[in-house]
């Protein structure tokens, strides 16, 4: 998931360089969402992985 966030961020940067503001804004929005979902899932995995059964 972090991989896709980085890809969308790169797409946004390339689109911004070429002047496609709408596409860049959309790609940045998607990258932000994917990044925060990744962080939340990583924290959940860390917490549940540390628990002893």
C-alpha positions in Angstrom: 0.0 0.0 0.0 2.9 2.3 0.7 4.2 1.5 -2.7 1.0 2.8 -4.3 1.1 5.9 -2.3 4.6 6.7 -3.5 3.5 5.9 -7.1 0.6 8.4 -6.9 2.9 11.0 -5.3 5.3 10.6 -8.3 2.4 10.9 -10.7 1.3 14.1 -8.9 4.8 15.5 -9.2 5.1 14.8 -12.9 1.7 16.2 -13.6 2.5 19.3 -11.6 5.7 19.8 -13.6 3.8 19.6 -16.9 1.1 21.9 -15.6 -1.8 19.5 -15.1 -3.0 21.0 -11.8 -6.3 19.0 -11.6 -4.6 15.7 -12.1 -1.8 16.6 -9.7 -4.3 17.5 -7.0 -6.3 14.3 -7.5 -3.1 12.2 -7.3 -1.9 13.9 -4.2 -5.3 13.3 -2.5 -5.1 9.6 -3.3 -1.5 9.4 -2.1 -2.5 11.1 1.2 -5.4 8.7 1.7 -3.2 5.6 1.0 -0.4 6.8 3.2 -2.7 7.4 6.2 -4.4 4.0 5.7 -1.0 2.4 5.6 0.0 4.1 8.8 -3.2 3.0 10.6 -2.8 -0.6 9.4 0.9 -0.6 10.4 0.1 0.6 13.9 -2.7 -2.0 14.2 -0.4 -4.8 13.0 2.3 -3.6 15.5 -0.1 -3.6 18.4 -1.7 -7.0 17.6 1.7 -8.6 16.8 3.1 -7.7 20.2 0.3 -9.4 22.1 1.1 -12.7 23.7 -1.6 -15.4 23.5 
